[in-house]
Amino acid sequence: MTKHVSETPATKLLKQHKITYSEHIYEYIEHGGTTETAKQLGLDEHHIVKTLIFEDEHNKPHIVLMHGDCEVSQKNLARQINTKKIQVAAAQNAPKHSGYQIGGTSPFATRKVMPVWVESTILDLDKIYINGGRRGYILGINPTVLLNLLKANPVNVKN
């Protein structure tokens, strides 16, 4: 029996745009990350996409979407998005930009409109699993949604 999860800003936006998604609930474990999510749900960690909030040298926020089992090369990211410096947003700043709690950050329906950068190899997958806007809750979607709905820009920033 699947537990019911109340609507989030992310699922509300997806429903408004008639985007099909599957819901997957797991027990959120502090600092467990995508490894724990993959283990609990029996998924390939490479297909789980983490939503990261970065800030450039002007403190402008950016969303970066990366495979769960990969890291972002900040040097390559800065070069590809034409900024001098980019770094992961401080823990206290990320929720202010996204409107979501750390560990429950979705790229959909964020508080602030931010540029979205997606590791290009994510777009090669048939299905991805991405946070649904709450800890312990991910959505299975077609990765083309990232391009069509979020207007995500492909980058090659795997470290």
Rosetta constraint file for C-alpha pairs under 8 A:
AtomPair CA 2 CA 25 HARMONIC 7.91 0.50
AtomPair CA 3 CA 25 HARMONIC 7.42 0.50
AtomPair CA 7 CA 11 HARMONIC 5.94 0.50
AtomPair CA 7 CA 12 HARMONIC 6.37 0.50
AtomPair CA 8 CA 12 HARMONIC 6.08 0.50
AtomPair CA 8 CA 132 HARMONIC 7.17 0.50
AtomPair CA 8 CA 133 HARMONIC 5.87 0.50
AtomPair CA 8 CA 134 HARMONIC 7.47 0.50
AtomPair CA 9 CA 13 HARMONIC 6.21 0.50
AtomPair CA 9 CA 108 HARMONIC 7.39 0.50
AtomPair CA 9 CA 109 HARMONIC 5.63 0.50
AtomPair CA 9 CA 110 HARMONIC 7.94 0.50
AtomPair CA 9 CA 133 HARMONIC 6.97 0.50
AtomPair CA 10 CA 14 HARMONIC 6.34 0.50
AtomPair CA 10 CA 106 HARMONIC 6.67 0.50
AtomPair CA 10 CA 107 HARMONIC 7.72 0.50
AtomPair CA 10 CA 108 HARMONIC 4.76 0.50
AtomPair CA 10 CA 109 HARMONIC 5.25 0.50
AtomPair CA 10 CA 110 HARMONIC 7.96 0.50
AtomPair CA 10 CA 132 HARMONIC 5.93 0.50
AtomPair CA 10 CA 133 HARMONIC 5.82 0.50
AtomPair CA 11 CA 15 HARMONIC 6.05 0.50
AtomPair CA 11 CA 132 HARMONIC 6.61 0.50
AtomPair CA 11 CA 133 HARMONIC 7.82 0.50
AtomPair CA 12 CA 16 HARMONIC 6.17 0.50
AtomPair CA 13 CA 17 HARMONIC 6.40 0.50
AtomPair CA 13 CA 108 HARMONIC 7.02 0.50
AtomPair CA 13 CA 109 HARMONIC 6.40 0.50
AtomPair CA 14 CA 18 HARMONIC 6.14 0.50
AtomPair CA 14 CA 19 HARMONIC 5.16 0.50
AtomPair CA 14 CA 20 HARMONIC 7.58 0.50
AtomPair CA 14 CA 108 HARMONIC 7.91 0.50
AtomPair CA 15 CA 19 HARMONIC 5.91 0.50
AtomPair CA 15 CA 20 HARMONIC 7.76 0.50
AtomPair CA 19 CA 145 HARMONIC 7.86 0.50
AtomPair CA 20 CA 141 HARMONIC 6.89 0.50
AtomPair CA 21 CA 139 HARMONIC 6.05 0.50
AtomPair CA 21 CA 140 HARMONIC 5.35 0.50
AtomPair CA 21 CA 141 HARMONIC 4.98 0.50
AtomPair CA 21 CA 142 HARMONIC 7.97 0.50
AtomPair CA 22 CA 139 HARMONIC 5.39 0.50
AtomPair CA 22 CA 140 HARMONIC 4.82 0.50
AtomPair CA 22 CA 141 HARMONIC 6.86 0.50
AtomPair CA 23 CA 137 HARMONIC 7.16 0.50
AtomPair CA 23 CA 138 HARMONIC 6.11 0.50
AtomPair CA 23 CA 139 HARMONIC 4.79 0.50
AtomPair CA 23 CA 140 HARMONIC 6.46 0.50
AtomPair CA 24 CA 41 HARMONIC 7.66 0.50
AtomPair CA 24 CA 137 HARMONIC 5.83 0.50
AtomPair CA 24 CA 138 HARMONIC 5.27 0.50
AtomPair CA 24 CA 139 HARMONIC 6.06 0.50
AtomPair CA 24 CA 140 HARMONIC 7.55 0.50
AtomPair CA 25 CA 136 HARMONIC 5.61 0.50
AtomPair CA 25 CA 137 HARMONIC 4.76 0.50
AtomPair CA 25 CA 138 HARMONIC 6.58 0.50
AtomPair CA 26 CA 37 HARMONIC 6.88 0.50
AtomPair CA 26 CA 40 HARMONIC 6.49 0.50
AtomPair CA 26 CA 41 HARMONIC 6.92 0.50
AtomPair CA 26 CA 136 HARMONIC 4.87 0.50
AtomPair CA 26 CA 137 HARMONIC 6.46 0.50
AtomPair CA 27 CA 40 HARMONIC 7.84 0.50
AtomPair CA 27 CA 136 HARMONIC 5.42 0.50
AtomPair CA 28 CA 32 HARMONIC 7.56 0.50
AtomPair CA 28 CA 37 HARMONIC 7.84 0.50
AtomPair CA 28 CA 135 HARMONIC 5.88 0.50
AtomPair CA 28 CA 136 HARMONIC 4.50 0.50
AtomPair CA 29 CA 33 HARMONIC 7.75 0.50
AtomPair CA 29 CA 36 HARMONIC 7.49 0.50
AtomPair CA 30 CA 103 HARMONIC 7.99 0.50
AtomPair CA 32 CA 36 HARMONIC 4.96 0.50
AtomPair CA 32 CA 37 HARMONIC 7.40 0.50
AtomPair CA 33 CA 37 HARMONIC 6.56 0.50
AtomPair CA 33 CA 103 HARMONIC 7.70 0.50
AtomPair CA 34 CA 38 HARMONIC 5.93 0.50
AtomPair CA 34 CA 45 HARMONIC 6.30 0.50
AtomPair CA 34 CA 48 HARMONIC 6.64 0.50
AtomPair CA 34 CA 50 HARMONIC 7.34 0.50
AtomPair CA 34 CA 68 HARMONIC 5.32 0.50
AtomPair CA 34 CA 69 HARMONIC 7.35 0.50
AtomPair CA 35 CA 39 HARMONIC 6.19 0.50
AtomPair CA 35 CA 45 HARMONIC 6.25 0.50
AtomPair CA 35 CA 68 HARMONIC 7.37 0.50
AtomPair CA 35 CA 69 HARMONIC 7.52 0.50
AtomPair CA 36 CA 40 HARMONIC 6.13 0.50
AtomPair CA 37 CA 41 HARMONIC 6.12 0.50
AtomPair CA 37 CA 43 HARMONIC 7.86 0.50
AtomPair CA 37 CA 45 HARMONIC 7.88 0.50
AtomPair CA 38 CA 42 HARMONIC 5.51 0.50
AtomPair CA 38 CA 43 HARMONIC 4.62 0.50
AtomPair CA 38 CA 44 HARMONIC 5.99 0.50
AtomPair CA 38 CA 45 HARMONIC 5.19 0.50
AtomPair CA 38 CA 48 HARMONIC 7.36 0.50
AtomPair CA 39 CA 43 HARMONIC 6.73 0.50
AtomPair CA 43 CA 47 HARMONIC 7.41 0.50
AtomPair CA 43 CA 48 HARMONIC 7.77 0.50
AtomPair CA 44 CA 48 HARMONIC 7.07 0.50
AtomPair CA 45 CA 67 HARMONIC 7.44 0.50
AtomPair CA 45 CA 68 HARMONIC 5.46 0.50
AtomPair CA 45 CA 69 HARMONIC 5.80 0.50
AtomPair CA 46 CA 67 HARMONIC 5.20 0.50
AtomPair CA 46 CA 68 HARMONIC 5.46 0.50
AtomPair CA 46 CA 69 HARMONIC 5.41 0.50
AtomPair CA 46 CA 70 HARMONIC 7.71 0.50
AtomPair CA 47 CA 67 HARMONIC 6.39 0.50
AtomPair CA 47 CA 68 HARMONIC 7.04 0.50
AtomPair CA 47 CA 122 HARMONIC 7.64 0.50
AtomPair CA 47 CA 125 HARMONIC 7.30 0.50
AtomPair CA 47 CA 127 HARMONIC 7.18 0.50
AtomPair CA 47 CA 128 HARMONIC 5.04 0.50
AtomPair CA 47 CA 129 HARMONIC 6.17 0.50
AtomPair CA 48 CA 67 HARMONIC 5.96 0.50
AtomPair CA 48 CA 68 HARMONIC 5.14 0.50
AtomPair CA 48 CA 128 HARMONIC 5.86 0.50
AtomPair CA 48 CA 129 HARMONIC 4.63 0.50
AtomPair CA 48 CA 130 HARMONIC 6.02 0.50
AtomPair CA 49 CA 65 HARMONIC 6.21 0.50
AtomPair CA 49 CA 66 HARMONIC 5.42 0.50
AtomPair CA 49 CA 67 HARMONIC 4.71 0.50
AtomPair CA 49 CA 68 HARMONIC 5.24 0.50
AtomPair CA 49 CA 122 HARMONIC 7.92 0.50
AtomPair CA 49 CA 128 HARMONIC 6.65 0.50
AtomPair CA 49 CA 129 HARMONIC 5.93 0.50
AtomPair CA 49 CA 130 HARMONIC 5.12 0.50
AtomPair CA 49 CA 131 HARMONIC 7.77 0.50
AtomPair CA 50 CA 65 HARMONIC 5.72 0.50
AtomPair CA 50 CA 66 HARMONIC 5.45 0.50
AtomPair CA 50 CA 67 HARMONIC 6.29 0.50
AtomPair CA 50 CA 68 HARMONIC 5.56 0.50
AtomPair CA 50 CA 130 HARMONIC 6.56 0.50
AtomPair CA 50 CA 131 HARMONIC 7.35 0.50
AtomPair CA 51 CA 63 HARMONIC 6.69 0.50
AtomPair CA 51 CA 64 HARMONIC 6.03 0.50
AtomPair CA 51 CA 65 HARMONIC 4.96 0.50
AtomPair CA 51 CA 66 HARMONIC 6.93 0.50
AtomPair CA 51 CA 105 HARMONIC 6.19 0.50
AtomPair CA 51 CA 106 HARMONIC 6.18 0.50
AtomPair CA 51 CA 107 HARMONIC 6.23 0.50
AtomPair CA 51 CA 130 HARMONIC 7.61 0.50
AtomPair CA 51 CA 131 HARMONIC 7.42 0.50
AtomPair CA 52 CA 63 HARMONIC 5.70 0.50
AtomPair CA 52 CA 64 HARMONIC 5.09 0.50
AtomPair CA 52 CA 65 HARMONIC 6.27 0.50
AtomPair CA 52 CA 66 HARMONIC 7.79 0.50
AtomPair CA 52 CA 88 HARMONIC 7.37 0.50
AtomPair CA 52 CA 105 HARMONIC 7.81 0.50
AtomPair CA 53 CA 61 HARMONIC 6.59 0.50
AtomPair CA 53 CA 62 HARMONIC 5.75 0.50
AtomPair CA 53 CA 63 HARMONIC 4.85 0.50
AtomPair CA 53 CA 64 HARMONIC 6.32 0.50
AtomPair CA 53 CA 88 HARMONIC 6.09 0.50
AtomPair CA 53 CA 89 HARMONIC 5.67 0.50
AtomPair CA 53 CA 94 HARMONIC 5.85 0.50
AtomPair CA 53 CA 97 HARMONIC 7.96 0.50
AtomPair CA 53 CA 98 HARMONIC 7.79 0.50
AtomPair CA 54 CA 61 HARMONIC 5.61 0.50
AtomPair CA 54 CA 62 HARMONIC 5.11 0.50
AtomPair CA 54 CA 63 HARMONIC 6.28 0.50
AtomPair CA 54 CA 64 HARMONIC 7.08 0.50
AtomPair CA 54 CA 86 HARMONIC 6.53 0.50
AtomPair CA 54 CA 87 HARMONIC 5.34 0.50
AtomPair CA 54 CA 88 HARMONIC 4.19 0.50
AtomPair CA 54 CA 89 HARMONIC 4.67 0.50
AtomPair CA 54 CA 94 HARMONIC 7.88 0.50
AtomPair CA 55 CA 59 HARMONIC 4.99 0.50
AtomPair CA 55 CA 60 HARMONIC 5.23 0.50
AtomPair CA 55 CA 61 HARMONIC 4.42 0.50
AtomPair CA 55 CA 62 HARMONIC 5.97 0.50
AtomPair CA 55 CA 86 HARMONIC 5.59 0.50
AtomPair CA 55 CA 87 HARMONIC 5.57 0.50
AtomPair CA 55 CA 88 HARMONIC 6.22 0.50
AtomPair CA 55 CA 89 HARMONIC 5.36 0.50
AtomPair CA 56 CA 60 HARMONIC 5.44 0.50
AtomPair CA 56 CA 61 HARMONIC 6.67 0.50
AtomPair CA 56 CA 62 HARMONIC 7.67 0.50
AtomPair CA 56 CA 83 HARMONIC 6.88 0.50
AtomPair CA 56 CA 84 HARMONIC 7.61 0.50
AtomPair CA 56 CA 85 HARMONIC 5.54 0.50
AtomPair CA 56 CA 86 HARMONIC 4.23 0.50
AtomPair CA 56 CA 87 HARMONIC 6.50 0.50
AtomPair CA 57 CA 83 HARMONIC 7.51 0.50
AtomPair CA 57 CA 84 HARMONIC 6.69 0.50
AtomPair CA 57 CA 85 HARMONIC 5.27 0.50
AtomPair CA 57 CA 86 HARMONIC 6.28 0.50
AtomPair CA 61 CA 89 HARMONIC 7.63 0.50
AtomPair CA 61 CA 97 HARMONIC 6.81 0.50
AtomPair CA 61 CA 114 HARMONIC 6.16 0.50
AtomPair CA 61 CA 115 HARMONIC 7.75 0.50
AtomPair CA 62 CA 114 HARMONIC 5.32 0.50
AtomPair CA 62 CA 115 HARMONIC 5.26 0.50
AtomPair CA 62 CA 116 HARMONIC 6.16 0.50
AtomPair CA 62 CA 117 HARMONIC 7.57 0.50
AtomPair CA 63 CA 107 HARMONIC 7.00 0.50
AtomPair CA 63 CA 114 HARMONIC 6.46 0.50
AtomPair CA 63 CA 115 HARMONIC 6.20 0.50
AtomPair CA 63 CA 116 HARMONIC 4.70 0.50
AtomPair CA 63 CA 117 HARMONIC 6.08 0.50
AtomPair CA 64 CA 116 HARMONIC 5.98 0.50
AtomPair CA 64 CA 117 HARMONIC 4.80 0.50
AtomPair CA 64 CA 118 HARMONIC 5.84 0.50
AtomPair CA 64 CA 119 HARMONIC 7.78 0.50
AtomPair CA 65 CA 116 HARMONIC 7.58 0.50
AtomPair CA 65 CA 117 HARMONIC 6.19 0.50
AtomPair CA 65 CA 118 HARMONIC 4.66 0.50
AtomPair CA 65 CA 119 HARMONIC 6.21 0.50
AtomPair CA 66 CA 70 HARMONIC 6.72 0.50
AtomPair CA 66 CA 71 HARMONIC 7.21 0.50
AtomPair CA 66 CA 72 HARMONIC 7.03 0.50
AtomPair CA 66 CA 118 HARMONIC 6.50 0.50
AtomPair CA 66 CA 119 HARMONIC 5.57 0.50
AtomPair CA 66 CA 122 HARMONIC 7.40 0.50
AtomPair CA 66 CA 158 HARMONIC 7.72 0.50
AtomPair CA 67 CA 71 HARMONIC 7.78 0.50
AtomPair CA 67 CA 119 HARMONIC 7.57 0.50
AtomPair CA 67 CA 122 HARMONIC 6.77 0.50
AtomPair CA 70 CA 158 HARMONIC 6.35 0.50
AtomPair CA 70 CA 159 HARMONIC 6.84 0.50
AtomPair CA 71 CA 158 HARMONIC 5.90 0.50
AtomPair CA 71 CA 159 HARMONIC 5.32 0.50
AtomPair CA 72 CA 77 HARMONIC 7.52 0.50
AtomPair CA 72 CA 157 HARMONIC 5.55 0.50
AtomPair CA 72 CA 158 HARMONIC 5.16 0.50
AtomPair CA 72 CA 159 HARMONIC 5.42 0.50
AtomPair CA 73 CA 77 HARMONIC 6.12 0.50
AtomPair CA 73 CA 157 HARMONIC 5.23 0.50
AtomPair CA 73 CA 158 HARMONIC 5.87 0.50
AtomPair CA 73 CA 159 HARMONIC 4.77 0.50
AtomPair CA 74 CA 78 HARMONIC 6.01 0.50
AtomPair CA 74 CA 85 HARMONIC 7.99 0.50
AtomPair CA 74 CA 86 HARMONIC 6.22 0.50
AtomPair CA 74 CA 87 HARMONIC 6.57 0.50
AtomPair CA 74 CA 157 HARMONIC 7.49 0.50
AtomPair CA 75 CA 79 HARMONIC 6.30 0.50
AtomPair CA 75 CA 85 HARMONIC 7.75 0.50
AtomPair CA 75 CA 86 HARMONIC 7.78 0.50
AtomPair CA 76 CA 80 HARMONIC 6.07 0.50
AtomPair CA 76 CA 156 HARMONIC 7.58 0.50
AtomPair CA 76 CA 157 HARMONIC 5.56 0.50
AtomPair CA 77 CA 81 HARMONIC 6.10 0.50
AtomPair CA 77 CA 86 HARMONIC 7.46 0.50
AtomPair CA 77 CA 155 HARMONIC 7.46 0.50
AtomPair CA 77 CA 156 HARMONIC 7.71 0.50
AtomPair CA 77 CA 157 HARMONIC 5.62 0.50
AtomPair CA 78 CA 82 HARMONIC 5.89 0.50
AtomPair CA 78 CA 83 HARMONIC 5.04 0.50
AtomPair CA 78 CA 84 HARMONIC 6.06 0.50
AtomPair CA 78 CA 85 HARMONIC 5.72 0.50
AtomPair CA 78 CA 86 HARMONIC 5.69 0.50
AtomPair CA 79 CA 83 HARMONIC 6.36 0.50
AtomPair CA 79 CA 84 HARMONIC 7.36 0.50
AtomPair CA 80 CA 155 HARMONIC 6.90 0.50
AtomPair CA 89 CA 93 HARMONIC 6.05 0.50
AtomPair CA 89 CA 94 HARMONIC 5.59 0.50
AtomPair CA 90 CA 94 HARMONIC 6.30 0.50
AtomPair CA 91 CA 95 HARMONIC 7.53 0.50
AtomPair CA 91 CA 102 HARMONIC 7.59 0.50
AtomPair CA 92 CA 96 HARMONIC 7.31 0.50
AtomPair CA 93 CA 97 HARMONIC 6.49 0.50
AtomPair CA 94 CA 98 HARMONIC 6.17 0.50
AtomPair CA 94 CA 102 HARMONIC 7.39 0.50
AtomPair CA 95 CA 99 HARMONIC 5.04 0.50
AtomPair CA 95 CA 100 HARMONIC 5.15 0.50
AtomPair CA 95 CA 101 HARMONIC 5.59 0.50
AtomPair CA 95 CA 102 HARMONIC 6.59 0.50
AtomPair CA 95 CA 105 HARMONIC 7.99 0.50
AtomPair CA 96 CA 100 HARMONIC 7.85 0.50
AtomPair CA 96 CA 111 HARMONIC 7.61 0.50
AtomPair CA 97 CA 110 HARMONIC 7.35 0.50
AtomPair CA 97 CA 111 HARMONIC 6.06 0.50
AtomPair CA 97 CA 112 HARMONIC 5.54 0.50
AtomPair CA 98 CA 105 HARMONIC 7.00 0.50
AtomPair CA 98 CA 106 HARMONIC 7.89 0.50
AtomPair CA 98 CA 107 HARMONIC 7.84 0.50
AtomPair CA 98 CA 110 HARMONIC 4.63 0.50
AtomPair CA 98 CA 111 HARMONIC 5.00 0.50
AtomPair CA 98 CA 112 HARMONIC 6.18 0.50
AtomPair CA 99 CA 105 HARMONIC 8.00 0.50
AtomPair CA 99 CA 110 HARMONIC 5.82 0.50
AtomPair CA 99 CA 111 HARMONIC 4.81 0.50
AtomPair CA 99 CA 112 HARMONIC 7.78 0.50
AtomPair CA 100 CA 104 HARMONIC 6.08 0.50
AtomPair CA 100 CA 105 HARMONIC 5.03 0.50
AtomPair CA 100 CA 106 HARMONIC 7.19 0.50
AtomPair CA 100 CA 110 HARMONIC 7.52 0.50
AtomPair CA 100 CA 133 HARMONIC 6.50 0.50
AtomPair CA 100 CA 134 HARMONIC 7.41 0.50
AtomPair CA 101 CA 105 HARMONIC 6.08 0.50
AtomPair CA 101 CA 134 HARMONIC 7.28 0.50
AtomPair CA 101 CA 135 HARMONIC 7.74 0.50
AtomPair CA 103 CA 134 HARMONIC 7.40 0.50
AtomPair CA 103 CA 135 HARMONIC 5.43 0.50
AtomPair CA 104 CA 131 HARMONIC 6.19 0.50
AtomPair CA 104 CA 132 HARMONIC 7.20 0.50
AtomPair CA 104 CA 133 HARMONIC 5.10 0.50
AtomPair CA 104 CA 134 HARMONIC 4.11 0.50
AtomPair CA 104 CA 135 HARMONIC 4.21 0.50
AtomPair CA 104 CA 136 HARMONIC 7.34 0.50
AtomPair CA 104 CA 137 HARMONIC 7.55 0.50
AtomPair CA 105 CA 131 HARMONIC 6.19 0.50
AtomPair CA 105 CA 132 HARMONIC 7.56 0.50
AtomPair CA 105 CA 133 HARMONIC 5.46 0.50
AtomPair CA 105 CA 134 HARMONIC 6.87 0.50
AtomPair CA 105 CA 135 HARMONIC 7.97 0.50
AtomPair CA 106 CA 110 HARMONIC 7.35 0.50
AtomPair CA 106 CA 130 HARMONIC 7.09 0.50
AtomPair CA 106 CA 131 HARMONIC 4.92 0.50
AtomPair CA 106 CA 132 HARMONIC 5.61 0.50
AtomPair CA 106 CA 133 HARMONIC 4.84 0.50
AtomPair CA 106 CA 134 HARMONIC 7.88 0.50
AtomPair CA 107 CA 116 HARMONIC 7.95 0.50
AtomPair CA 107 CA 131 HARMONIC 7.85 0.50
AtomPair CA 107 CA 150 HARMONIC 7.90 0.50
AtomPair CA 108 CA 133 HARMONIC 7.95 0.50
AtomPair CA 108 CA 150 HARMONIC 7.33 0.50
AtomPair CA 115 CA 152 HARMONIC 7.27 0.50
AtomPair CA 116 CA 150 HARMONIC 6.93 0.50
AtomPair CA 116 CA 151 HARMONIC 7.09 0.50
AtomPair CA 116 CA 152 HARMONIC 4.69 0.50
AtomPair CA 116 CA 153 HARMONIC 6.17 0.50
AtomPair CA 117 CA 152 HARMONIC 5.35 0.50
AtomPair CA 117 CA 153 HARMONIC 4.80 0.50
AtomPair CA 117 CA 154 HARMONIC 5.86 0.50
AtomPair CA 117 CA 155 HARMONIC 6.39 0.50
AtomPair CA 118 CA 122 HARMONIC 7.18 0.50
AtomPair CA 118 CA 146 HARMONIC 7.91 0.50
AtomPair CA 118 CA 152 HARMONIC 6.05 0.50
AtomPair CA 118 CA 153 HARMONIC 5.94 0.50
AtomPair CA 118 CA 154 HARMONIC 4.88 0.50
AtomPair CA 118 CA 155 HARMONIC 5.94 0.50
AtomPair CA 119 CA 123 HARMONIC 7.71 0.50
AtomPair CA 119 CA 154 HARMONIC 5.74 0.50
AtomPair CA 119 CA 155 HARMONIC 5.10 0.50
AtomPair CA 119 CA 156 HARMONIC 5.50 0.50
AtomPair CA 119 CA 157 HARMONIC 6.22 0.50
AtomPair CA 119 CA 158 HARMONIC 7.00 0.50
AtomPair CA 120 CA 124 HARMONIC 7.47 0.50
AtomPair CA 120 CA 154 HARMONIC 4.75 0.50
AtomPair CA 120 CA 155 HARMONIC 5.41 0.50
AtomPair CA 120 CA 156 HARMONIC 5.86 0.50
AtomPair CA 121 CA 125 HARMONIC 7.38 0.50
AtomPair CA 121 CA 156 HARMONIC 7.82 0.50
AtomPair CA 122 CA 128 HARMONIC 7.72 0.50
AtomPair CA 122 CA 143 HARMONIC 7.00 0.50
AtomPair CA 123 CA 143 HARMONIC 5.48 0.50
AtomPair CA 123 CA 144 HARMONIC 6.70 0.50
AtomPair CA 125 CA 143 HARMONIC 6.98 0.50
AtomPair CA 126 CA 142 HARMONIC 6.31 0.50
AtomPair CA 126 CA 143 HARMONIC 7.13 0.50
AtomPair CA 127 CA 140 HARMONIC 6.51 0.50
AtomPair CA 127 CA 141 HARMONIC 5.61 0.50
AtomPair CA 127 CA 142 HARMONIC 4.79 0.50
AtomPair CA 127 CA 143 HARMONIC 6.18 0.50
AtomPair CA 128 CA 140 HARMONIC 5.56 0.50
AtomPair CA 128 CA 141 HARMONIC 5.55 0.50
AtomPair CA 128 CA 142 HARMONIC 6.22 0.50
AtomPair CA 128 CA 143 HARMONIC 6.05 0.50
AtomPair CA 129 CA 138 HARMONIC 6.07 0.50
AtomPair CA 129 CA 139 HARMONIC 5.28 0.50
AtomPair CA 129 CA 140 HARMONIC 4.39 0.50
AtomPair CA 129 CA 141 HARMONIC 6.40 0.50
AtomPair CA 130 CA 138 HARMONIC 5.24 0.50
AtomPair CA 130 CA 139 HARMONIC 5.31 0.50
AtomPair CA 130 CA 140 HARMONIC 6.57 0.50
AtomPair CA 130 CA 141 HARMONIC 7.72 0.50
AtomPair CA 131 CA 135 HARMONIC 7.85 0.50
AtomPair CA 131 CA 137 HARMONIC 6.14 0.50
AtomPair CA 131 CA 138 HARMONIC 4.24 0.50
AtomPair CA 131 CA 139 HARMONIC 6.06 0.50
AtomPair CA 132 CA 137 HARMONIC 5.58 0.50
AtomPair CA 132 CA 138 HARMONIC 4.78 0.50
AtomPair CA 132 CA 139 HARMONIC 5.50 0.50
AtomPair CA 133 CA 137 HARMONIC 7.15 0.50
AtomPair CA 133 CA 138 HARMONIC 7.83 0.50
AtomPair CA 134 CA 138 HARMONIC 7.99 0.50
AtomPair CA 141 CA 145 HARMONIC 7.32 0.50
AtomPair CA 143 CA 147 HARMONIC 7.55 0.50
AtomPair CA 144 CA 148 HARMONIC 6.15 0.50
AtomPair CA 145 CA 149 HARMONIC 5.42 0.50
AtomPair CA 145 CA 150 HARMONIC 7.14 0.50
AtomPair CA 146 CA 150 HARMONIC 5.11 0.50
AtomPair CA 146 CA 151 HARMONIC 6.44 0.50
AtomPair CA 146 CA 152 HARMONIC 5.61 0.50
AtomPair CA 147 CA 151 HARMONIC 4.57 0.50
AtomPair CA 147 CA 152 HARMONIC 4.82 0.50
AtomPair CA 147 CA 153 HARMONIC 7.19 0.50
AtomPair CA 148 CA 152 HARMONIC 7.77 0.50
